[in-house]
Every structure is written in structure tokens, then in C-alpha cells.
Amino acid sequence: KLDAKKSQDHTITLPNYIGAVRVMLVAGEKGAYGSTDKTVLVRQPLSILPTMPRVLGPGEEFTVPVSVFVMNDDIKNVTLSTAVDQNFELVGAKSVDVAFKKPGDQLVLLKMRTRNTLGKGKVTFNAQSGSHSASSVIHIDVRSPNPRTTSTIEAVVEPGEQWSKFIKTAGLAGTNKVWTEVSSFYPLNMQRYLNYLIQYPHGCLEQTTSSVFPQLYLDSFVELSEYRKREVARNISKGIERLRTFQLPDGGFSYWPDGTADGNDNSYTGWASNYAGHFLLEAEKRGYHVPPQMLRGWLNYQRGLAQRWTDTGRDSQITQAYRLYVLALANEPELGAMNRMREAPGLDVLAAWQLAAAYKLAGQSGAADTLSRSLSIQTASYTSADGTFGSVIRDRSIILNAMINLGRSKEMLLVAKSISEELNRGSWLSTQSAAFALMSFGKLVQNDTAVEKFSYQIALGAKPARQRSSIKPLLTEQQEGFADKGEKIQIRNISKNPIFVNVFVEGVQPPG
């Protein structure tokens, strides 16, 4: 606001800039407005313009061109200097003298090198000539083209014994992390998959279900922080909400939101629809709110498909068996369809296990035992996922789940061991495979005889030992302050049963 006959100054700070700007002024009073503008040249007696790459990697040597601009006749000598943080080192002199005979610009080339570290670096350029000065600061990421890699060290420690090993890190300084996973049960390599499993639901019907299904069982295995618990609960609730966008008026699920069914219940849509409904049933059992009309519509749709089913091959059989299993799990078994499928010639082993579990859930123990008595626990090998998104570990997990329902305690431990071995290979695991593996193990560890409380002592280097214990089958923790040069880990088993130890060493390795 300006009073009559008054004036006021405004100071505006511009970034490093040479050229012209348009200054505009608008004034108004009581509904009357006026405006004016003026082009103003912007120049400094001395200015610089350095140019750096968009991104750098560790251990790279590069040249930085710096343009030095002189606008005054009295500036004849300019000293250009560079200051770097811990991510860089200069190659050659820290400062360069530049001589000018008249106003103009010159290009100066400065050499520097990134150290073997990662992070956001800072480089400062300064130009000085008498009382005139100019500076420029560039922030730039130093990152590696290599992905984070994880190596695993495994051990079994008997009661009263101590295991020790020097753990050598392989990553760049600041990128190394060391986790220990100790289990009283079969090791599950959980840390490798933990962040991968806790994710927001997205994608198609199968992907959406796969991203939240494993999260139902995480707290059965590991102690989750309060933040993780809230994150998991939020993701599961969002998953249920998102699945509503896939549901069609007839109660079935389309493969994409707001889509249409393809009419072929033997395809991946049929399996994914079983899978989504299975998740809804298990989520409801664990206390999550599932809209009743959502479940009722799906169950009616499943019953209709079960009654109309015709056998067209393996995918068709295991999809129908899964459908009959989830109907029985919902306390609405379709016994007529179950009996008809039981008589089908050449019934697939996986379908037979699912069907036997469905009979058991339906209260038909005799039929369940007769069907499953001589079934093999061997599963088909996959070179790629089929129409049911299958894998060896997924199929074994389905068999393990069926065995738990059937009370086959001796054989189920053999299958559980084979799943554990597959998990500990460290190979890629689909989220559906993770969902079924965790579901089957989650039900297994609920057996009072399957898991007992265990305790152990752990020490890093010369630090005093800490005692850790858990009533859950896994105890996973990051070893804070682990030295980049490596340290010795010592673990003493003070339980009455053997413990399984996995040490995960994670880091970003140097280029090459």
C-alpha cells in the first residue's frame, strides 16, 4: 500500500542469470486499475556457469566445463576455485587463474573424480577478482548402475553349541546391511521376501490378490513393528476395497477392474476368481470386514460354475478342485459336484489333494481318507507359469495345506521341508507362490507341537552378547552398526532344540 506522494523500494533476488527480465507493475484503487512494464537488463561484473553430468557413478573421472563471464573493463584476472564434499576428489590444482584482456567469456576445464561412495554430492565453484565474486553450487547424485544384491550364509546350531563366522561385506561404503534370521522351525528365507511381500495392491485380479494375500500371515512368522502392522492392515483393507471394482453383477470377478468375464472358467480368470474369493474368506476369518453381499454374490457364482463344470484337462481339473475347496471352506460344500469330479478318469494329483481337503472340510472324512490314501506328494515341474499361475512351490504348498486339513502329520513335515529348501535357494518367487507357501506354513505353525519358544545369544565382534528369544518361528533383525570392513558374528543356541540361522549380507557392489 502506498500513501499519497509516497514511494517504496522492493528488492528481488534472482538466481544466476544474465540477460533481460520483464518487470510488470499493476496498481488499483476503488475500481480503477493501471499497469506498466519495463525491460531491465540483468548483468553482473563477474559470473560463472559450470555444467555437470545429470548423474555420476562411483569411481568415475570426469571433466567439468566452467564458463567465466566478465562484464567490466577493470576485471583482468579471475581466480576460479572448487570445493568438494566427501563424495568427490579433485584431480589436479584446486584453483585456476584466468586472464582477460577485455570483457567476454572463457571456458575453463576442471577435472575431478567420484569416490567409491554413494549419495547426494555437493560441488561448489567460486570465482574471485578483487572485490568482485561469483559462486555456483551443484547438488548431484552419485549412484551405482548395479542393483542391490544379497548373499546368504546358512547354519544349523545344535543346543548348547556356538556358531561363529567372519561376515565379509561386498558393497560400497554406506550401502551394506546385515540381517540375521533365526528359526526354530524350517528356515523360510523371510528377510529376502519381506519388503517384496508388503506392498500396496495394484494391477489385475491375480496381482491385486497376490500382493495382499501373503500379508494375512506375516504376523504368524515374525514380530512386526507397530508401523508394519498398520501398513499391513491398511493394505489388506485396501485390497478388499479394490477387489470390489472387479466384481460383476453375477457375483464373479473379471480379470481387470470394471471388465467383463471371458466365459471360460478353465482359463486364468477362473483360477484368479477362486484365488480372490479364497483371500476374502481368509481375511474375514482374521477379523477384516468383507461386505456380506460381496461374498454372497461370489459364492452363488462359484456354485453355478461348480455344477456346470466339464473336464477339459489339467488346468480345468485343478481350477474346479480349488473352486470346490473354497466352497467347502465357506461351509457351503457342493457335494454333488465333488462326487462327480471324484469319478473323473485321470484325475490330476494336485486336483485330488484339493478335492480330498474339500471332503474333509465338508465332514466327509471317509471319502477324504480314501481319496488321499495313496496320493503322491510329487508335483509337476514348470518351465513357465500355466493358466493357473502355477509353480512347483505353489503346488507343494497347496498339497501341504491339504495335508494339514487331512491331519497327515508325518508326510506334511516332508513337504514342508521341501518348500523350505525351495525358499532358501534364493531364486525369484512369485507373489502367488509366496501367498500359498505362507498360508500353508501359517496353518502348520498354529499346531502347538510344530513350534516352540527358542532363545539364543548373539554378539558382533568384541561387543557383548545380547540374548534374544521368540515364541514365533522366526526372529529377524538388522544388525545395526555393522562395519563396512566386515565383522565376526557369534550365535550360541541356549534352547533345547536346534535352531536354523540365515545371515543376509546386502549391498551395492562397485562397478565391474
C-alpha positions as CSV (number, residue, x, y, z in Angstrom):
1,K,0.0,0.0,0.0
2,L,1.3,3.4,-0.9
3,D,0.0,6.6,0.7
4,A,-0.2,9.8,-1.4
5,K,3.1,11.1,-2.6
6,K,5.0,8.1,-1.1
7,S,7.3,5.6,-2.7
8,Q,8.7,2.2,-1.6
9,D,11.6,0.0,-2.8
10,H,11.4,-3.7,-3.4
11,T,14.4,-6.0,-3.6
12,I,14.1,-9.2,-5.7
13,T,16.8,-11.9,-5.5
14,L,17.4,-13.6,-8.9
15,P,19.2,-16.9,-9.4
16,N,22.4,-17.0,-11.5
17,Y,21.2,-15.2,-14.7
18,I,22.5,-13.0,-17.4
19,G,20.1,-11.3,-19.9
20,A,16.8,-9.3,-19.6
21,V,13.7,-9.6,-17.4
22,R,10.3,-8.0,-17.8
23,V,9.2,-6.1,-14.7
24,M,5.5,-5.5,-14.5
25,L,3.5,-3.3,-12.1
26,V,-0.3,-3.3,-11.6
27,A,-2.0,-0.7,-9.4
28,G,-5.6,-0.2,-8.4
29,E,-7.8,1.9,-6.2
30,K,-11.6,2.0,-5.9
31,G,-12.2,0.0,-9.0
32,A,-9.7,1.9,-11.2
33,Y,-6.6,0.0,-12.4
34,G,-3.5,0.8,-14.3
35,S,-0.4,-1.1,-15.3
36,T,3.1,-0.6,-16.8
37,D,6.1,-2.7,-17.6
38,K,9.8,-2.3,-18.4
39,T,12.5,-4.5,-19.8
40,V,15.5,-4.5,-17.5
41,L,19.0,-5.8,-18.3
42,V,20.5,-8.2,-15.8
43,R,24.2,-8.4,-15.6
44,Q,27.0,-8.9,-13.1
45,P,30.6,-7.8,-13.4
46,L,31.7,-11.4,-12.8
47,S,29.6,-14.6,-13.2
48,I,30.2,-18.3,-13.8
49,L,28.2,-21.2,-15.3
50,P,29.5,-24.7,-14.6
51,T,28.0,-27.8,-16.3
52,M,28.0,-31.2,-14.8
53,P,26.5,-34.6,-15.9
54,R,23.0,-35.4,-14.8
55,V,24.2,-38.4,-12.7
56,L,27.5,-39.9,-11.7
57,G,28.7,-43.3,-10.7
58,P,31.3,-44.3,-8.1
59,G,35.0,-44.2,-9.2
60,E,34.3,-42.1,-12.3
61,E,36.7,-39.4,-13.5
62,F,35.2,-36.6,-15.5
63,T,35.8,-33.0,-16.7
64,V,33.6,-30.1,-15.7
65,P,33.4,-27.2,-18.2
66,V,33.0,-23.8,-16.4
67,S,32.2,-20.7,-18.4
68,V,33.6,-17.5,-16.8
69,F,31.9,-14.2,-17.8
70,V,33.4,-10.8,-17.4
71,M,31.3,-7.7,-18.0
72,N,33.6,-4.9,-16.7
73,D,36.8,-3.5,-18.3
74,D,38.6,-3.3,-14.9
75,I,38.5,-7.1,-14.4
76,K,41.7,-8.6,-15.8
77,N,42.5,-11.6,-13.6
78,V,40.0,-14.1,-12.2
79,T,40.8,-17.0,-9.8
80,L,38.4,-19.9,-10.2
81,S,38.4,-22.4,-7.3
82,T,36.5,-25.6,-6.5
83,A,35.4,-27.2,-3.2
84,V,34.0,-30.7,-3.0
85,D,32.4,-32.9,-0.3
86,Q,33.4,-36.4,0.8
87,N,31.9,-37.9,-2.4
88,F,34.5,-36.3,-4.7
89,E,38.2,-35.6,-5.0
90,L,39.9,-33.1,-7.3
91,V,42.3,-34.2,-10.0
92,G,45.0,-31.5,-10.3
93,A,45.0,-28.0,-8.8
94,K,42.2,-26.7,-6.6
95,S,42.2,-23.3,-8.4
96,V,42.9,-21.9,-11.9
97,D,43.9,-18.3,-12.8
98,V,42.1,-16.9,-15.9
99,A,43.4,-13.7,-17.6
100,F,41.1,-11.3,-19.6
101,K,42.2,-8.5,-21.9
102,K,38.6,-7.2,-22.4
103,P,35.1,-8.2,-21.3
104,G,33.9,-11.5,-22.6
105,D,33.8,-15.2,-21.6
106,Q,36.3,-18.0,-21.4
107,L,35.8,-21.8,-20.9
108,V,37.8,-23.5,-18.1
109,L,38.0,-27.3,-17.8
110,L,38.3,-28.8,-14.3
111,K,39.0,-32.5,-13.6
112,M,37.6,-34.4,-10.6
113,R,36.7,-37.9,-9.6
114,T,34.0,-39.6,-7.6
115,R,35.0,-41.7,-4.7
116,N,33.7,-45.2,-4.1
117,T,30.7,-44.0,-2.2
118,L,27.0,-43.4,-3.0
119,G,24.8,-40.5,-2.0
120,K,23.9,-36.9,-2.9
121,G,27.1,-35.0,-3.6
122,K,27.8,-31.2,-3.5
123,V,30.3,-29.3,-5.6
124,T,30.9,-25.5,-5.0
125,F,32.6,-23.3,-7.7
126,N,33.9,-19.8,-6.7
127,A,35.3,-17.0,-8.9
128,Q,37.2,-14.1,-7.4
129,S,38.6,-10.9,-8.8
130,G,39.4,-8.1,-6.4
131,S,36.1,-7.1,-4.8
132,H,34.1,-9.0,-7.4
133,S,33.0,-12.6,-6.7
134,A,30.6,-15.2,-8.1
135,S,29.7,-18.7,-6.9
136,S,27.6,-21.6,-8.0
137,V,26.6,-24.8,-6.1
138,I,25.6,-28.0,-7.8
139,H,24.0,-30.9,-6.0
140,I,24.3,-34.2,-7.9
141,D,23.5,-37.9,-7.2
142,V,26.3,-40.4,-7.1
143,R,24.7,-43.7,-7.7
144,S,25.7,-47.1,-8.9
145,P,24.3,-48.8,-12.0
146,N,24.4,-52.1,-10.1
147,P,21.3,-53.3,-8.2
148,R,21.4,-54.2,-4.5
149,T,22.5,-57.8,-4.2
150,T,22.1,-60.2,-1.3
151,S,24.2,-63.2,-0.3
152,T,23.1,-65.7,2.3
153,I,25.1,-67.7,4.9
154,E,23.3,-70.7,6.4
155,A,24.0,-72.7,9.5
156,V,22.3,-75.1,11.9
157,V,23.3,-74.7,15.6
158,E,22.6,-77.5,18.0
159,P,21.5,-77.0,21.6
160,G,24.4,-75.6,23.7
161,E,26.7,-75.1,20.8
162,Q,28.1,-71.9,19.3
163,W,28.4,-70.9,15.7
164,S,30.8,-68.1,14.6
165,K,31.8,-66.7,11.3
166,F,33.5,-63.6,9.9
167,I,31.0,-61.9,7.7
168,K,32.6,-60.0,4.9
169,T,30.7,-57.3,3.1
170,A,31.0,-56.7,-0.6
171,G,29.1,-53.5,-1.1
172,L,30.2,-49.8,-1.4
173,A,30.6,-47.9,1.9
174,G,27.3,-46.9,3.3
175,T,25.3,-49.5,1.3
176,N,26.0,-52.6,3.4
177,K,23.3,-54.1,5.6
178,V,23.4,-57.3,7.5
179,W,20.3,-59.2,8.7
180,T,20.1,-62.3,10.8
181,E,17.1,-64.7,10.6
182,V,17.0,-67.3,13.3
183,S,14.3,-70.0,13.3
184,S,13.3,-72.9,15.5
185,F,11.4,-74.4,12.5
186,Y,12.3,-74.9,8.9
187,P,14.0,-71.7,7.6
188,L,11.9,-69.6,5.3
189,N,14.4,-67.0,3.9
190,M,11.8,-64.5,5.0
191,Q,14.0,-61.4,5.0
192,R,14.7,-61.8,1.3
193,Y,11.0,-61.5,0.6
194,L,9.7,-59.3,3.4
195,N,9.7,-55.9,1.7
196,Y,8.7,-57.6,-1.6
197,L,5.6,-59.1,0.2
198,I,4.4,-55.9,2.0
199,Q,3.2,-53.9,-0.9
200,Y,0.2,-51.9,-1.9
201,P,-2.4,-53.8,-4.0
202,H,-2.4,-52.9,-7.7
203,G,-2.7,-54.5,-11.2
204,C,-5.0,-57.2,-12.4
205,L,-7.1,-59.6,-10.3
206,E,-4.3,-62.0,-9.7
207,Q,-1.7,-59.3,-9.0
208,T,-4.1,-57.5,-6.6
209,T,-4.8,-60.7,-4.7
210,S,-1.2,-61.8,-4.7
211,S,0.0,-58.5,-3.2
212,V,-2.2,-58.7,-0.1
213,F,-2.8,-62.5,0.4
214,P,0.7,-63.1,1.9
215,Q,0.2,-60.2,4.3
216,L,-2.5,-62.1,6.1
217,Y,0.1,-64.5,7.5
218,L,3.2,-62.4,8.1
219,D,2.5,-61.9,11.8
220,S,2.3,-65.7,12.3
221,F,6.0,-65.8,11.5
222,V,7.7,-62.7,12.6
223,E,7.4,-59.9,15.1
224,L,6.2,-56.9,13.1
225,S,6.7,-53.3,14.3
226,E,3.6,-51.3,15.0
227,Y,4.3,-49.3,11.8
228,R,4.5,-52.5,9.8
229,K,1.3,-53.8,11.4
230,R,-0.6,-50.7,10.5
231,E,0.8,-50.8,7.0
232,V,-0.2,-54.4,6.5
233,A,-3.7,-53.8,7.9
234,R,-4.2,-50.8,5.6
235,N,-3.0,-52.8,2.6
236,I,-5.4,-55.7,3.3
237,S,-8.3,-53.3,3.8
238,K,-7.4,-51.5,0.5
239,G,-7.1,-54.9,-1.2
240,I,-10.6,-55.8,-0.2
241,E,-11.9,-52.5,-1.3
242,R,-10.1,-52.7,-4.7
243,L,-11.5,-56.2,-5.3
244,R,-15.0,-54.8,-5.3
245,T,-14.1,-53.0,-8.6
246,F,-13.5,-56.4,-10.2
247,Q,-16.8,-57.9,-9.2
248,L,-19.5,-58.3,-11.9
249,P,-23.3,-58.3,-11.4
250,D,-23.4,-62.1,-11.5
251,G,-21.0,-62.2,-8.5
252,G,-17.9,-63.4,-10.4
253,F,-14.7,-61.4,-10.8
254,S,-13.4,-60.0,-14.1
255,Y,-9.6,-60.1,-14.7
256,W,-9.4,-56.3,-14.9
257,P,-11.4,-53.7,-13.0
258,D,-14.8,-52.8,-14.4
259,G,-14.3,-55.5,-17.1
260,T,-16.2,-58.5,-18.3
261,A,-15.8,-62.2,-17.8
262,D,-14.5,-64.2,-20.7
263,G,-17.0,-67.0,-20.2
264,N,-14.2,-69.7,-19.9
265,D,-14.0,-70.9,-16.3
266,N,-11.0,-73.1,-17.3
267,S,-8.8,-70.0,-18.0
268,Y,-6.8,-67.9,-15.7
269,T,-9.9,-65.9,-15.0
270,G,-11.5,-69.0,-13.3
271,W,-8.4,-69.6,-11.2
272,A,-8.0,-65.9,-10.2
273,S,-11.7,-65.7,-9.2
274,N,-11.2,-68.7,-6.9
275,Y,-8.0,-67.1,-5.6
276,A,-9.7,-63.7,-4.9
277,G,-12.6,-65.4,-3.1
278,H,-10.2,-67.5,-1.1
279,F,-8.4,-64.4,0.1
280,L,-11.7,-62.8,1.1
281,L,-12.7,-65.9,3.2
282,E,-9.3,-65.9,5.0
283,A,-9.4,-62.2,5.5
284,E,-12.8,-62.4,7.1
285,K,-11.6,-65.2,9.4
286,R,-8.8,-63.0,10.5
287,G,-11.2,-60.1,11.5
288,Y,-11.2,-57.9,8.4
289,H,-14.5,-56.5,7.2
290,V,-15.7,-58.1,4.0
291,P,-19.0,-56.8,2.7
292,P,-21.5,-59.7,3.1
293,Q,-23.2,-59.1,-0.3
294,M,-19.7,-59.3,-1.9
295,L,-19.1,-62.8,-0.5
296,R,-22.6,-64.0,-1.1
297,G,-22.6,-63.0,-4.8
298,W,-19.2,-64.7,-5.3
299,L,-20.4,-67.9,-3.6
300,N,-23.5,-68.1,-5.7
301,Y,-21.4,-67.6,-8.8
302,Q,-19.0,-70.3,-7.7
303,R,-21.8,-72.8,-7.1
304,G,-23.2,-72.3,-10.5
305,L,-19.8,-72.9,-12.2
306,A,-19.1,-76.0,-10.0
307,Q,-22.4,-77.5,-11.1
308,R,-21.8,-76.8,-14.8
309,W,-18.2,-77.9,-14.9
310,T,-16.9,-80.1,-17.7
311,D,-13.4,-81.7,-17.7
312,T,-11.1,-80.3,-20.4
313,G,-7.7,-81.1,-18.9
314,R,-5.3,-80.4,-16.0
315,D,-6.0,-76.7,-15.7
316,S,-9.7,-77.4,-15.7
317,Q,-9.4,-80.1,-13.1
318,I,-7.2,-78.1,-10.6
319,T,-9.4,-75.0,-11.1
320,Q,-12.6,-77.0,-10.3
321,A,-10.9,-78.7,-7.3
322,Y,-9.8,-75.3,-6.0
323,R,-13.4,-74.0,-6.5
324,L,-14.8,-76.9,-4.6
325,Y,-12.3,-76.4,-1.8
326,V,-13.1,-72.8,-1.2
327,L,-16.9,-73.6,-1.3
328,A,-16.3,-76.2,1.5
329,L,-14.1,-73.6,3.3
330,A,-17.1,-71.3,3.3
331,N,-19.2,-74.1,4.8
332,E,-21.2,-74.4,1.6
333,P,-19.8,-77.6,0.0
334,E,-21.1,-78.7,-3.4
335,L,-21.2,-82.4,-2.7
336,G,-22.8,-83.4,-6.0
337,A,-20.1,-81.7,-8.0
338,M,-17.5,-83.2,-5.7
339,N,-18.7,-86.7,-6.2
340,R,-18.9,-86.3,-9.9
341,M,-15.3,-85.0,-10.0
342,R,-14.1,-87.8,-7.8
343,E,-15.2,-90.3,-10.5
344,A,-13.5,-88.4,-13.3
345,P,-10.8,-90.6,-15.1
346,G,-7.2,-89.5,-14.9
347,L,-7.7,-87.0,-12.1
348,D,-4.6,-84.8,-11.6
349,V,-2.7,-85.4,-8.3
350,L,-2.9,-81.7,-7.3
351,A,-6.7,-81.7,-8.0
352,A,-7.1,-84.9,-6.0
353,W,-5.4,-83.4,-2.9
354,Q,-7.6,-80.3,-3.1
355,L,-10.7,-82.4,-3.5
356,A,-9.7,-84.6,-0.6
357,A,-9.3,-81.5,1.6
358,A,-12.7,-80.3,0.4
359,Y,-14.3,-83.6,1.5
360,K,-12.6,-83.3,4.9
361,L,-13.9,-79.7,5.4
362,A,-17.4,-80.9,4.3
363,G,-17.4,-83.5,7.1
364,Q,-16.9,-86.5,4.7
365,S,-13.8,-87.9,6.4
366,G,-14.2,-91.4,4.9
367,A,-14.2,-90.1,1.3
368,A,-11.3,-87.8,2.1
369,D,-9.1,-90.6,3.5
370,T,-10.0,-93.0,0.7
371,L,-9.2,-90.4,-2.0
372,S,-5.9,-89.2,-0.4
373,R,-4.5,-92.5,0.9
374,S,-2.2,-93.3,-2.0
375,L,-1.7,-89.9,-3.5
376,S,1.8,-88.9,-4.5
377,I,3.4,-85.8,-3.0
378,Q,5.4,-85.2,-6.2
379,T,4.3,-82.2,-8.3
380,A,4.7,-81.3,-11.9
381,S,7.8,-79.3,-13.0
382,Y,7.2,-75.9,-14.7
383,T,9.2,-74.2,-17.3
384,S,6.8,-71.3,-17.2
385,A,3.6,-70.4,-15.3
386,D,0.5,-72.1,-16.8
387,G,-3.1,-70.8,-16.9
388,T,-3.3,-71.1,-13.1
389,F,-0.1,-69.2,-12.5
390,G,1.5,-72.4,-11.1
391,S,4.9,-73.3,-9.9
392,V,6.5,-76.2,-8.0
393,I,6.5,-74.4,-4.7
394,R,2.9,-73.2,-5.2
395,D,1.7,-76.7,-5.9
396,R,3.6,-78.2,-3.0
397,S,2.1,-75.5,-0.7
398,I,-1.4,-76.5,-1.9
399,I,-0.6,-80.1,-1.0
400,L,0.8,-79.1,2.4
401,N,-2.4,-77.1,3.1
402,A,-4.5,-80.2,2.1
403,M,-2.4,-82.4,4.4
404,I,-2.9,-80.1,7.3
405,N,-6.7,-80.3,6.8
406,L,-6.5,-84.1,6.5
407,G,-4.3,-84.5,9.6
408,R,-1.4,-86.2,7.7
409,S,1.3,-85.1,10.2
410,K,4.1,-87.4,9.1
411,E,4.1,-86.6,5.4
412,M,3.4,-82.9,5.8
413,L,6.7,-82.3,7.5
414,L,8.5,-83.8,4.5
415,V,6.6,-81.4,2.2
416,A,7.2,-78.5,4.5
417,K,10.9,-79.3,4.4
418,S,10.9,-79.3,0.6
419,I,9.2,-76.0,0.5
420,S,11.7,-74.6,2.9
421,E,14.6,-75.8,0.7
422,E,13.0,-74.2,-2.3
423,L,12.6,-70.9,-0.4
424,N,16.2,-71.0,0.6
425,R,17.5,-71.3,-2.9
426,G,17.1,-67.5,-3.1
427,S,15.6,-67.7,-6.5
428,W,12.8,-65.4,-7.7
429,L,9.4,-66.1,-6.1
430,S,6.1,-65.0,-7.5
431,T,3.7,-63.4,-5.0
432,Q,1.2,-66.2,-5.6
433,S,3.8,-68.8,-4.7
434,A,4.6,-66.7,-1.6
435,A,1.0,-66.4,-0.7
436,F,0.4,-70.2,-0.8
437,A,3.7,-71.0,0.9
438,L,3.0,-68.6,3.8
439,M,-0.6,-69.7,4.1
440,S,0.4,-73.4,4.4
441,F,3.2,-72.6,6.8
442,G,1.0,-70.3,8.8
443,K,-1.5,-73.1,9.4
444,L,1.3,-75.5,10.2
445,V,2.9,-73.4,12.9
446,Q,-0.5,-72.9,14.6
447,N,-0.1,-76.6,15.6
448,D,1.2,-76.4,19.2
449,T,3.8,-79.2,18.6
450,A,5.2,-77.5,15.4
451,V,6.9,-74.5,17.0
452,E,8.3,-73.9,20.5
453,K,9.8,-70.9,22.1
454,F,13.5,-70.6,21.3
455,S,16.4,-68.4,22.7
456,Y,19.9,-67.6,21.6
457,Q,22.8,-65.2,22.3
458,I,24.3,-63.1,19.5
459,A,27.5,-61.0,19.6
460,L,29.1,-58.8,16.9
461,G,32.9,-58.7,17.1
462,A,34.1,-57.7,20.5
463,K,30.7,-56.3,21.6
464,P,28.9,-58.0,24.5
465,A,26.4,-60.7,23.6
466,R,22.7,-60.0,23.6
467,Q,20.1,-62.6,24.4
468,R,17.1,-62.9,22.0
469,S,14.1,-65.1,22.3
470,S,10.8,-65.6,20.4
471,I,7.6,-67.6,20.6
472,K,7.2,-67.3,16.8
473,P,9.0,-69.5,14.4
474,L,11.2,-66.7,13.0
475,L,13.2,-63.8,14.6
476,T,14.6,-61.4,12.0
477,E,16.6,-58.3,12.9
478,Q,19.1,-55.9,11.2
479,Q,22.5,-55.8,12.9
480,E,22.9,-52.1,13.4
481,G,26.3,-50.6,13.2
482,F,27.9,-53.4,11.2
483,A,31.3,-52.3,10.0
484,D,31.9,-52.0,6.2
485,K,35.1,-53.9,6.5
486,G,33.2,-56.9,8.0
487,E,32.7,-58.3,11.4
488,K,32.6,-61.6,13.2
489,I,29.1,-62.9,14.2
490,Q,28.8,-65.4,17.1
491,I,25.5,-67.2,17.9
492,R,25.1,-69.5,20.8
493,N,22.0,-71.7,21.0
494,I,20.6,-71.8,24.5
495,S,17.4,-73.6,23.5
496,K,16.7,-77.3,23.9
497,N,16.1,-77.8,20.1
498,P,18.3,-77.0,17.1
499,I,18.0,-73.5,15.5
500,F,18.4,-72.5,11.9
501,V,20.5,-69.4,11.1
502,N,20.4,-67.4,8.0
503,V,22.7,-64.3,7.7
504,F,21.8,-62.0,4.8
505,V,24.5,-59.6,3.6
506,E,23.1,-56.9,1.4
507,G,24.9,-54.1,-0.5
508,V,25.5,-52.4,-3.8
509,Q,28.7,-53.7,-5.4
510,P,31.2,-51.5,-7.2
511,P,31.1,-51.3,-11.0
512,G,32.7,-54.3,-12.6
